[in-house]
Amino acid sequence: MGEQLSMLDTMFLELEQFDETAHMHIGAALIFDPLPGGGTPDITEFRDYVRGRVGILPRFAQQLSGRHAGPLRWLTWEPAKAFNLDAHVHRATLPAPGGEAELHEWLGDFWSHRLDRHRPLWEMTLLDGLEKGRWALATKTHHCLVDGVGSVDIGNALLDTSPEAPPSHPQPLQGGEEELGEQGTGRFWLSPGLVLRGARAGVGAALHPRESLDRMRAAAELIVREEVIGAPQSSLNGPMSGTRLFATVRLDLADVKATKTRLGGTVNDVVLALCAGGLRHLLLSRGDALPESNLRAQVPVNIRSEDQEHALGNELTSLFVELPVTEADPIARYRRVVERAEQLKAGSQRAGGKTIVDLADMGPPLAGALLARSMFGGTRMFNLTITNVPASPQRLYAFGAPLVEILPLVPLFAGHTIGIAVVTYAGQMVFGLNADRMAAPDVEVLAEGIKRSFSELRPPEPKPRRRPAVGAG
């Protein structure tokens, strides 16, 4: 019997099952300069390269024990039947002229299609035909397999820290031969592992009753606050089509940090303020009346411990952050973001979100399904997701070619037509804007609003000093 999925991993499957227009995969496009000798990698060579790098990650040759969890039976990770890496690593060519418009269009289509639950839940495509002779690696991995921070670890496994790559030693990903079912073929809910987790939780509660009481109170407060006082209605929320558009915004990380230093707060505060300004610009461009209360973003927070640093699966909780889109003044809007962030750091919301998932993890999968639909299966709790993931501050390489930039993707939950992923890499910050093609065809307006918001926060360029006229004085 394979490894059991956690409640959080199962929830991402349930969210996709709940709404056929929601695709719960995360992804990225890694953009590279040409190979040292010119051109792009050969597909056979590239597949051998991937096999040698992800062969150390057995989960990539495993699939779910069934397509869906049963009410009382957990799914498990089992060896994939007749695993074939070639079916997961493809090649494609970007239409001419291979510019940003063609790349965004191709990525939007690539990320519009769900992963097949009959196979390991990941895909990669080697994409050539980009302008300047560049090439890309486009990835798609189900959220039940890995979270945003874990995906960075996988990316690091594929990349090198210098152009002189170490020799590759291919390690074949091993599948299996057994036939896997549709549903209910995993582990029964009341398993020995669950009993052990419950015993440990009981011991922890006995040894630390005040901490346990505080966590329970935080969970209850979170449910009451976010369910009774729901997120405001907005054109950001509504029916989706299942097809996606993609757009990007690029900023110099040094400029972002200079803005943070001048105004106070953190880099993440700058990100949230820029998103708030961009969303305000988008709503006004649509002719929408601004909501009476501010928009609310679901912001994933990494809780992965050091000993789990390179583990797969999900180790995160959520903060629900107000975005002051009703504030017209950009500096005042930034100050409100910083103030709210300080309140959240001092509050109990993070502990409350973690406790809710922990409690559900002690029950049958049906409890997780109900929790998933309550918290993330609609628009009651939040208007959009914003995630900020740091990648390597140093330049990385593949086949000796430098990785130029990373374009990130965050999935859209049911009824959420726009999601924003931010990644920092090698001195650059990139916003990846994922939007439903039918419900948010104006995603480029959001991109323009984020750029405008940043220009409003940056200090004005110093005026050049006038040189005195010759002979003056």
PAZA-912868 format. One line per field, with one value per residue (C-alpha): residue number from 1; residue in one letter; x, y, z. Coordinates in Angstrom, 1 decimal. Layout:
PAZA-912868
resi = c(NUM,...)
resn = c(A,...)
xx = c(X,...)
yy = c(Y,...)
zz = c(Z,...)
END
This chain:
PAZA-912868
resi = c(1,2,3,4,5,6,7,8,9,10,11,12,13,14,15,16,17,18,19,20,21,22,23,24,25,26,27,28,29,30,31,32,33,34,35,36,37,38,39,40,41,42,43,44,45,46,47,48,49,50,51,52,53,54,55,56,57,58,59,60,61,62,63,64,65,66,67,68,69,70,71,72,73,74,75,76,77,78,79,80,81,82,83,84,85,86,87,88,89,90,91,92,93,94,95,96,97,98,99,100,101,102,103,104,105,106,107,108,109,110,111,112,113,114,115,116,117,118,119,120,121,122,123,124,125,126,127,128,129,130,131,132,133,134,135,136,137,138,139,140,141,142,143,144,145,146,147,148,149,150,151,152,153,154,155,156,157,158,159,160,161,162,163,164,165,166,167,168,169,170,171,172,173,174,175,176,177,178,179,180,181,182,183,184,185,186,187,188,189,190,191,192,193,194,195,196,197,198,199,200,201,202,203,204,205,206,207,208,209,210,211,212,213,214,215,216,217,218,219,220,221,222,223,224,225,226,227,228,229,230,231,232,233,234,235,236,237,238,239,240,241,242,243,244,245,246,247,248,249,250,251,252,253,254,255,256,257,258,259,260,261,262,263,264,265,266,267,268,269,270,271,272,273,274,275,276,277,278,279,280,281,282,283,284,285,286,287,288,289,290,291,292,293,294,295,296,297,298,299,300,301,302,303,304,305,306,307,308,309,310,311,312,313,314,315,316,317,318,319,320,321,322,323,324,325,326,327,328,329,330,331,332,333,334,335,336,337,338,339,340,341,342,343,344,345,346,347,348,349,350,351,352,353,354,355,356,357,358,359,360,361,362,363,364,365,366,367,368,369,370,371,372,373,374,375,376,377,378,379,380,381,382,383,384,385,386,387,388,389,390,391,392,393,394,395,396,397,398,399,400,401,402,403,404,405,406,407,408,409,410,411,412,413,414,415,416,417,418,419,420,421,422,423,424,425,426,427,428,429,430,431,432,433,434,435,436,437,438,439,440,441,442,443,444,445,446,447,448,449,450,451,452,453,454,455,456,457,458,459,460,461,462,463,464,465,466,467,468,469,470,471,472,473)
resn = c(M,G,E,Q,L,S,M,L,D,T,M,F,L,E,L,E,Q,F,D,E,T,A,H,M,H,I,G,A,A,L,I,F,D,P,L,P,G,G,G,T,P,D,I,T,E,F,R,D,Y,V,R,G,R,V,G,I,L,P,R,F,A,Q,Q,L,S,G,R,H,A,G,P,L,R,W,L,T,W,E,P,A,K,A,F,N,L,D,A,H,V,H,R,A,T,L,P,A,P,G,G,E,A,E,L,H,E,W,L,G,D,F,W,S,H,R,L,D,R,H,R,P,L,W,E,M,T,L,L,D,G,L,E,K,G,R,W,A,L,A,T,K,T,H,H,C,L,V,D,G,V,G,S,V,D,I,G,N,A,L,L,D,T,S,P,E,A,P,P,S,H,P,Q,P,L,Q,G,G,E,E,E,L,G,E,Q,G,T,G,R,F,W,L,S,P,G,L,V,L,R,G,A,R,A,G,V,G,A,A,L,H,P,R,E,S,L,D,R,M,R,A,A,A,E,L,I,V,R,E,E,V,I,G,A,P,Q,S,S,L,N,G,P,M,S,G,T,R,L,F,A,T,V,R,L,D,L,A,D,V,K,A,T,K,T,R,L,G,G,T,V,N,D,V,V,L,A,L,C,A,G,G,L,R,H,L,L,L,S,R,G,D,A,L,P,E,S,N,L,R,A,Q,V,P,V,N,I,R,S,E,D,Q,E,H,A,L,G,N,E,L,T,S,L,F,V,E,L,P,V,T,E,A,D,P,I,A,R,Y,R,R,V,V,E,R,A,E,Q,L,K,A,G,S,Q,R,A,G,G,K,T,I,V,D,L,A,D,M,G,P,P,L,A,G,A,L,L,A,R,S,M,F,G,G,T,R,M,F,N,L,T,I,T,N,V,P,A,S,P,Q,R,L,Y,A,F,G,A,P,L,V,E,I,L,P,L,V,P,L,F,A,G,H,T,I,G,I,A,V,V,T,Y,A,G,Q,M,V,F,G,L,N,A,D,R,M,A,A,P,D,V,E,V,L,A,E,G,I,K,R,S,F,S,E,L,R,P,P,E,P,K,P,R,R,R,P,A,V,G,A,G)
xx = c(0.0,1.4,1.8,-1.5,-2.4,-2.8,-6.0,-4.6,-3.5,-6.9,-8.6,-7.0,-8.4,-11.8,-11.8,-11.1,-13.8,-16.3,-16.1,-15.0,-13.8,-11.3,-7.9,-5.8,-2.3,0.5,3.1,5.9,7.6,11.4,12.9,16.5,19.0,20.3,22.7,26.4,26.8,23.5,20.1,17.9,18.2,17.2,14.0,15.7,18.6,16.1,14.2,17.4,18.2,14.8,15.1,18.4,17.2,13.7,14.6,15.5,11.8,9.8,6.5,6.9,6.5,3.5,-0.2,-3.3,-4.9,-8.2,-9.5,-11.4,-11.3,-14.3,-16.2,-14.4,-11.3,-8.1,-6.3,-2.7,0.3,1.0,3.5,2.2,1.2,3.6,5.1,6.5,8.4,8.0,4.3,5.0,7.8,6.8,8.2,6.4,7.3,6.0,4.2,6.2,7.5,7.8,7.3,5.7,2.1,2.6,4.2,1.4,-1.2,0.6,0.9,-2.7,-3.8,-1.2,-2.5,-6.2,-6.1,-6.3,-3.9,-5.0,-5.7,-5.0,-1.3,1.3,0.1,2.7,3.8,6.7,7.0,10.3,9.2,11.4,10.8,11.1,12.5,16.3,16.8,15.5,13.7,11.5,10.5,6.8,5.6,2.3,2.1,-1.1,-1.3,-1.9,1.6,3.5,3.0,4.6,7.7,8.1,7.9,10.9,12.8,11.9,13.0,16.3,16.7,16.4,18.9,22.6,24.3,26.9,27.2,29.5,26.9,27.9,27.6,24.1,23.5,20.0,17.9,14.9,11.6,10.1,6.4,4.3,2.1,-1.1,-4.4,-5.6,-9.3,-11.6,-12.5,-12.3,-9.2,-6.9,-6.6,-9.5,-10.0,-9.4,-5.9,-3.0,-1.3,-4.3,-4.6,-0.9,-1.4,-4.4,-2.5,0.3,-2.2,-3.8,-0.4,0.3,-3.0,-2.4,1.1,0.2,-3.5,-3.2,-1.6,-4.3,-7.1,-5.6,-5.4,-9.0,-10.2,-8.2,-9.9,-13.3,-12.7,-11.4,-14.6,-16.9,-15.1,-14.6,-17.9,-20.2,-18.4,-17.8,-15.7,-17.5,-19.2,-17.1,-16.8,-13.6,-15.9,-18.5,-18.9,-15.8,-15.2,-12.2,-10.0,-7.2,-5.4,-2.0,-0.1,3.0,4.5,8.3,9.9,13.5,13.8,16.3,13.7,11.1,13.4,14.3,10.6,10.2,13.1,11.8,8.2,8.7,7.2,8.3,8.7,5.5,3.7,4.9,3.5,0.1,-0.1,0.7,-2.0,-4.5,-3.7,-3.8,-7.2,-8.6,-7.5,-9.2,-12.5,-12.7,-11.9,-14.9,-17.1,-17.7,-18.7,-15.9,-17.0,-18.2,-15.6,-12.2,-11.4,-10.0,-7.1,-6.2,-2.5,-0.8,1.8,4.6,4.8,7.3,9.8,13.5,13.4,10.7,12.5,12.7,9.6,6.7,3.0,1.6,2.8,0.9,-1.9,-3.8,-4.0,-7.0,-5.7,-7.7,-6.7,-7.6,-8.9,-11.3,-8.3,-7.4,-4.1,-1.3,0.8,-2.2,-3.1,0.4,0.2,-3.0,-1.5,1.4,-0.9,-3.1,0.0,1.2,-2.2,-2.2,1.3,0.2,-3.1,-4.2,-5.4,-2.4,-2.8,-6.5,-6.1,-3.5,-5.7,-8.8,-6.8,-5.2,-8.6,-10.0,-6.9,-8.1,-11.5,-12.5,-12.0,-15.6,-14.7,-12.0,-14.4,-16.8,-14.0,-12.6,-16.0,-16.7,-13.3,-12.2,-15.1,-16.8,-16.4,-17.6,-14.2,-12.0,-12.0,-8.7,-5.5,-2.1,1.0,4.6,7.4,11.1,13.3,17.1,18.8,21.6,21.6,20.8,21.5,20.4,22.6,25.0,22.3,21.4,17.8,16.7,13.4,10.6,6.9,4.8,1.2,-1.3,-4.5,-8.0,-10.4,-14.1,-15.7,-12.3,-11.6,-8.2,-5.2,-1.8,1.5,4.7,8.3,11.6,14.6,18.1,17.3,13.9,10.3,7.7,3.9,2.1,-1.5,-3.8,-7.3,-10.4,-10.5,-14.3,-14.8,-11.6,-10.5,-9.1,-6.3,-3.8,-5.6,-4.7,-1.1,-1.1,-2.6,0.2,2.8,1.1,0.8,4.5,5.4,3.2,5.1,8.6,10.3,10.4,13.6,15.9,15.9,19.3,21.1,21.4,24.9,25.6,26.1,29.7,30.9,28.0,28.7)
yy = c(0.0,3.4,6.7,8.3,11.8,14.4,16.2,19.4,17.4,15.7,19.1,20.3,17.2,17.9,21.5,20.4,17.7,20.3,22.6,21.4,24.9,25.0,23.5,22.8,22.7,25.1,25.8,28.0,28.9,28.9,31.0,30.3,31.9,29.8,26.9,27.9,26.6,28.0,26.4,24.5,21.0,17.9,16.3,12.9,14.6,16.6,13.6,11.9,15.1,15.2,11.4,12.0,14.9,13.9,10.3,11.1,12.1,8.8,10.7,11.6,7.9,7.5,8.0,8.2,4.9,6.1,9.1,10.4,9.9,8.0,9.4,7.1,6.0,8.0,8.0,6.8,7.3,4.0,3.1,4.1,1.3,1.0,4.5,6.2,9.4,10.3,10.7,13.5,15.4,16.9,19.3,22.2,25.2,28.7,30.4,33.1,35.6,34.0,37.2,37.8,37.9,34.5,33.1,34.3,32.9,29.5,29.3,30.3,27.3,25.0,25.8,25.5,21.7,19.5,16.8,13.2,11.5,8.1,9.0,10.8,14.3,16.4,17.5,19.4,20.8,21.9,25.0,26.4,29.2,32.1,35.3,35.9,32.2,31.5,28.4,27.6,24.8,25.0,22.9,21.8,20.0,19.2,21.1,17.8,16.8,19.9,23.4,26.6,26.3,22.6,23.4,25.7,22.8,20.7,23.5,23.6,19.8,20.5,23.4,24.0,26.8,27.3,26.8,23.8,21.2,18.1,14.8,13.4,9.9,8.8,7.1,5.5,6.4,3.1,2.4,-0.6,-3.2,-3.2,-2.0,1.1,1.9,4.8,5.5,4.1,1.9,3.6,3.4,3.2,6.3,4.7,3.5,2.8,6.0,8.1,6.5,7.4,11.0,11.3,9.9,12.4,15.2,14.1,14.0,17.5,18.8,17.3,18.8,22.1,22.8,26.5,26.4,23.9,26.1,29.2,27.3,26.1,29.7,31.0,28.5,29.4,33.1,32.6,30.7,33.2,36.3,35.1,33.3,35.8,38.9,37.5,39.0,41.7,41.1,41.9,41.4,39.4,36.6,34.6,31.7,30.6,28.9,26.7,28.3,30.7,33.9,34.8,38.1,39.2,42.3,42.6,44.8,45.3,43.8,46.5,49.1,47.2,47.0,50.7,51.5,49.3,51.0,54.4,53.7,51.1,47.7,44.6,43.5,41.5,44.7,46.3,43.3,43.5,47.3,47.0,44.3,46.5,49.4,47.2,45.8,49.2,50.3,47.1,47.6,51.3,50.5,48.1,50.8,48.9,50.7,50.0,47.6,49.2,47.1,46.2,43.2,40.2,38.1,34.6,34.5,31.1,31.0,28.4,26.4,23.9,23.0,22.7,18.9,19.0,21.6,19.3,17.2,17.0,17.5,20.7,22.4,25.7,27.6,30.8,34.4,36.4,39.9,43.1,44.9,48.7,49.2,52.0,54.2,56.5,57.8,55.4,56.3,56.0,52.7,51.4,52.6,50.7,47.5,47.8,48.5,45.5,43.3,44.2,43.4,40.0,39.2,40.0,38.1,34.5,34.0,31.9,29.6,29.3,28.3,25.6,24.3,23.9,21.8,19.8,19.0,18.0,15.7,13.7,12.9,10.9,12.4,13.5,16.1,17.5,17.6,19.7,21.9,22.4,23.5,25.8,27.6,27.5,26.2,29.5,33.3,33.7,33.8,35.7,37.4,36.2,34.4,36.2,34.1,35.4,32.7,33.5,31.5,31.6,35.0,33.6,32.9,29.2,27.2,24.1,22.6,25.5,28.0,30.7,30.8,34.3,34.5,32.6,33.2,31.8,30.4,30.1,28.2,29.7,28.4,28.0,31.4,33.2,34.6,36.1,34.9,36.5,34.7,36.5,35.1,36.8,35.4,36.8,40.4,40.4,40.2,38.8,38.9,36.0,36.9,34.0,34.9,33.1,33.8,34.5,36.2,38.3,39.0,42.4,40.9,43.2,46.2,44.7,44.4,48.0,49.0,47.2,49.0,52.3,51.6,51.0,54.2,56.0,54.6,55.1,58.4,60.9,60.9,63.7,66.6,67.2,70.2,73.0,73.9,77.6,79.4,80.0,83.3,83.7,85.3)
zz = c(0.0,-1.0,0.8,1.8,0.6,3.3,3.8,2.2,-0.9,-1.1,-0.9,-4.1,-5.9,-4.4,-5.5,-9.1,-8.9,-7.5,-10.5,-14.0,-14.9,-12.0,-12.9,-9.8,-11.4,-10.7,-13.3,-14.7,-18.0,-17.7,-20.4,-21.5,-23.8,-26.7,-26.0,-25.8,-29.4,-30.5,-30.9,-28.5,-26.9,-28.8,-27.5,-26.9,-25.2,-23.1,-22.0,-20.9,-19.0,-17.2,-16.5,-14.8,-12.7,-11.6,-11.3,-7.7,-7.1,-7.0,-6.8,-10.5,-11.4,-9.1,-9.7,-7.6,-6.4,-7.8,-9.7,-6.6,-2.9,-1.4,1.6,4.0,2.0,1.4,-1.9,-1.9,-4.2,-6.1,-8.8,-12.1,-14.5,-17.4,-16.7,-19.9,-19.4,-23.1,-22.5,-20.0,-21.7,-25.1,-27.7,-29.4,-31.5,-30.8,-33.8,-35.6,-34.7,-31.3,-29.3,-26.0,-27.5,-29.0,-25.8,-23.6,-26.0,-26.1,-22.3,-21.8,-24.0,-22.4,-18.9,-20.0,-20.1,-17.0,-16.1,-16.7,-13.3,-14.8,-15.0,-12.9,-12.5,-14.3,-17.8,-19.3,-22.8,-24.4,-26.4,-29.1,-31.7,-29.2,-30.4,-30.0,-30.5,-27.0,-25.8,-22.8,-20.5,-19.7,-16.7,-15.3,-12.0,-10.0,-6.7,-4.8,-5.8,-4.8,-3.5,-4.8,-2.6,-3.4,-7.1,-6.7,-5.2,-8.2,-10.5,-8.7,-9.3,-13.0,-13.0,-12.4,-10.6,-13.3,-17.0,-16.4,-15.6,-13.7,-15.7,-15.7,-14.4,-15.6,-13.0,-14.5,-12.9,-11.9,-12.4,-11.6,-13.2,-11.1,-12.3,-10.5,-9.9,-10.3,-6.7,-3.2,-3.9,-1.4,2.4,4.7,6.8,10.3,9.5,11.9,10.7,11.5,15.0,15.6,14.4,16.7,19.6,19.0,18.8,22.0,23.8,22.4,23.7,27.1,27.4,25.9,26.8,26.5,23.1,21.9,23.3,21.5,18.2,18.5,19.3,16.4,14.1,15.3,15.0,11.4,10.4,12.0,10.7,7.2,6.7,8.5,7.1,3.6,0.8,-1.2,-4.5,-7.5,-11.2,-10.4,-9.3,-11.4,-13.8,-15.6,-19.0,-18.2,-20.8,-19.7,-20.7,-19.4,-19.0,-17.2,-15.5,-15.0,-12.4,-11.3,-7.8,-6.8,-7.6,-5.6,-2.6,-2.9,-2.8,0.3,2.0,1.3,2.4,5.1,5.2,3.3,-0.3,0.1,1.2,-2.1,-4.0,-2.3,-2.8,-6.5,-6.8,-5.1,-7.4,-10.5,-9.4,-8.7,-12.2,-13.7,-11.9,-12.8,-16.5,-16.4,-15.2,-12.0,-8.8,-6.3,-3.6,-0.3,1.5,0.2,-1.9,0.0,-1.3,-0.2,0.3,0.8,3.5,3.6,6.9,5.6,8.4,7.7,7.7,5.1,2.9,-0.2,0.5,-2.0,-1.0,0.5,3.7,3.7,5.3,4.1,5.2,4.1,3.3,2.6,-0.6,-0.2,-3.8,-2.5,-1.6,-4.5,-3.1,-3.9,-0.8,1.5,-0.1,0.6,4.2,4.7,3.3,5.7,8.6,7.8,7.4,10.9,12.3,10.7,11.9,15.5,15.1,15.1,11.6,10.4,13.4,12.8,9.2,10.1,12.9,10.6,8.2,11.0,12.5,9.2,8.7,11.7,10.0,6.9,3.4,3.4,6.1,3.8,0.9,3.0,4.2,0.7,-0.7,2.3,2.3,-1.4,-3.5,-3.9,-3.6,0.0,1.6,-0.9,-4.3,-5.7,-4.8,-4.7,-4.1,-3.8,-4.1,-4.0,-6.4,-6.6,-6.2,-8.4,-12.1,-13.0,-16.1,-18.1,-20.8,-20.1,-21.2,-18.7,-17.3,-18.2,-16.4,-14.7,-15.6,-12.7,-12.7,-9.8,-10.4,-10.4,-7.7,-8.6,-9.3,-9.2,-12.7,-11.9,-9.9,-9.4,-8.9,-8.2,-8.4,-7.7,-9.5,-10.2,-9.5,-11.3,-10.1,-12.4,-11.9,-13.7,-14.3,-14.8,-16.1,-17.4,-21.1,-21.2,-17.8,-17.8,-21.4,-20.2,-18.1,-19.9,-18.2,-14.9,-16.0,-17.0,-13.7,-11.8,-13.8,-13.2,-9.5,-9.3,-11.1,-8.6,-5.6,-7.0,-6.1,-9.0,-11.1,-10.0,-12.4,-14.1,-12.8,-15.2,-16.1,-15.9,-19.2,-20.3,-19.0,-16.6,-13.3)
END
